[in-house]
């Protein structure tokens, strides 16, 4: 069974009770030792001082870059035959929302989500019905738009593209805390290597982070979340490497 959520509404619900300021872009983080290890966040709209910095700023996280700059990547990082220690592999994804012209055919059933693999694509193709004749069609691939257009042609999909969404999926396992600076979600590479999904890991890691803050043990955050699902990520990285090599025909089978 597949459940489809409205991500925009989901994100708005998560932000309830928060003071959200748009248009502020983080440029740099400086640690001020003479101020009791407070942090100066330099932004495009001036400086912000913080005692704790939590970065949920996505795959290209500037907060993670600050953590990396402190040389902590040798502590607790493991590429598991995927990315090297402290490294990340980035995958490109794209999704179209399409208002279909023709609702006939099993492939576009309102009750059925289709997910399948195809040659040359490291992940999979997904076709998800929303209802009212709208589907979500997506793919994760190096040449993502070209591959998606190929799927549209092969599936005989005709309709109006009403929305386009592109993104980057980071895979790896790296240090996620330095003193009182932490990352969570995609910024911490809390992503399932076999599916590219990150909502579950990110939410569970956020719960662990809250516990660590309440207990005054922020340094334990990295160890705790990795003890919960770090092994799953390691196995997923290994399995993804094997799958991609098989997909490229790099393994030879002997009788």
N, C-alpha and C positions, 0 to 999 in steps of 0.2 A: 504494500500500500504506500502511495506517495501523497504527502500533504503539501500543498502549495500555499505560501504566505505572501502577503503584500509587503515587500521589504520596506517600502517608503513609510507605510503606516506602522510597521514593526519598529523602525528606528525612531519614529516620533513618540511612540509609546514608551520606549526605553528612556527617552530624554525628559519624560515628565518629572517635574520637581527640580530640574537643573536650570541653571542660568546659562543659556546658550548664546554666544556672541559669534556672529558670522563675519567673515571677511578678514579675520586675524590669521596671519601666516607666520609660523615659527621659523626663524632664521638661524638661530644659534642658541646653545645652552652654555652658560659659564657657571662653574662652581666657585662660590665665594667662601673660602676657608675662614676668613676673618669675621664672617657673619654666622659662624656656627654651622657650616656646611649648608647654607641656603643656596638657592639656585636663581640665577638671573636668566630669564627667558627673553631673548631679544626677538622682537616681532616687527612686522611692517607697521605697527601702530604703537610702538614704544616698548619699554621694558616692563616685564611682570616678574615679581619676586615670589618664590614658592619654597615651602619647606619640603614638600614631596611632589615629584613630577611623575605623572602617569601618562604614558604615551599609547594612545589607541589610534595612531595616525597612519595606519595602513602599511602596505608592502615597502614603500620607500621611506619609511619612518626616519625622521630627523632625530627623534629621541633614541632610537636604536643606534644610530650612527654615533651619538654621544657615548652610549654605553660601550660600543665597539672601540671607540678612541681611547678608552681607559685600559685597553689591553686585557680584558676579561674573557676573551673568546677561548682561551685555553682551558677555562674552568667550566666543565660540564657540557662542552659542546661535542657533538658527535654527528658526523655526516652519514654514518651507517652505510657506507658504500654509495651514498647519493652525493650531495654536495660535500666538500671537504669541511673540516672543523671550522665553525664560524662562518661558513659560506652559505649562499642561498641560490637555488635555481629558480628562475622566474618563468612562469608560463602565461601565455596570453589567451584571454577568453573574450568572446563576444556573444551577445544575445539580441535577437530581434523579437519584438512583439508584433504579430501580424494579424490583421483583420482579414479573415479568409473570404474569398469570393464564393467558393464552393464548399459546403459542409458535408458533402457525401464522402463515403469511404471510411474504412475502419481506422486508418492512420490518424484521422482527425476526430475520433470519438471523444465526446465530452468526458467519458469515464476512464479513458486509458492514457497513461503517460508512457511514452516510448523512450527508452535509453538503449543505445547500441554503440558498438565499437566499429571502426572502419580503418582500413590500412592508411598509414601515414599520419594518424591522429594519436597523440600520446594519451589522451583521456577518452572522451566519448562524445556522441551527439545526443542532445535531449530535445524532445518535443513534448511540451506540457500544455494541456488544454486549460484555459482559464474559465471558459464559458462565454456565452454571447458571441460565439464564432471567432474568438481570439485565442491564439496559441503563443507560447514562448518557444522559440527555436534557438538553440545555442550550440556552441562548440568551443573546445579549448585546443588550440593548435598554433604553430609558429606563424603560418599564413592564415590567420583566423578568418578574415573577411572573405578571402578567396575560397576557403574550405566551406564556409557557411553558404556562400552563393552556389557552390557545387551541390550541396545538400538540397537546397531549394529547388535547383533544376532537376536533380535525380528523383526527388519526392513528388515533383509536379505541383509544388505549392504555388498557388496564385492568390494574391491579395495585396492589401496596402500595409506597408511597414509603418506602424504608428509610433514606434519607440525603438531606439538603439541604445545598448548598454555595453560598454567595453571595460575590461579590468585586467589586473595582473594578480596571479596567484603565486605566493612565495612558498617554497618548500625548503626546509632545512631544520636544524635544531641547534639553537644558539643561546648564549647567555642572555637572560632577560632582566637582570637587576644589577645595578651598581649603586651601593649605598642607599640613597633614598630616591633613586630614579629607576622606574620600571616601565616595561612595555607589556601590552596584552593584545590578544587577537592576532590579526595578520602581522602586526608589527613585531610580535614575538614568535612568528612562524607557527602559531597554534592552528595548523591546518592539516586535514587528512590527506596524505599523499596520494591515495588511490582515487579519491573523488574530487579533491579540491575544496571540499566543504569546510567551513570554519566556525559556523555559528555555535555549535554545541561546545567545542573545545574553548572557544572564546568566552562563552558565558560561564562555564565551569571554572576557568582560570580566573575570571573576574570575582567569583565567589571566594576562591582561595585567597585572592589578593585582599579582599575586604577583611577576611579573617586575620591575615598577617598584619594589616594596619591596626586593627582593633587590639591585637595582642602585643603590638609594638615590636614585631619580629619580621620586618619587611625583608630582611636578608634571607629568610626562609622561603620566600615566594617561589624562587626558581626551582629549588629542590622539591617543594611540595607539589607544584603542578606537574613536574616531570615524573614524580612518583605515581601520579594518577594516570597519565596517558602518554608519557614520554616513550615508554616501550612500544606502544602502538604506533607512534610516529616513526620510530626507528625501523620497525618491521615494514611499515608502509613505504619508507624510502628505499629499503632493500628490494621489496616487491616491485616497486615502480621501475627501478633500474633494470630488473630482470625482464619485465614486460616490454620496456622500450627496446631492449636489445633483441628480444624475440620479434618485435614488430619490425625491426630493421633487418632481420635475418642474420644477426651476428653470431648466433649459436649454431653449432653443428651437432646433429644427433647421430650417434653411432649405434649400429645394430649389435 
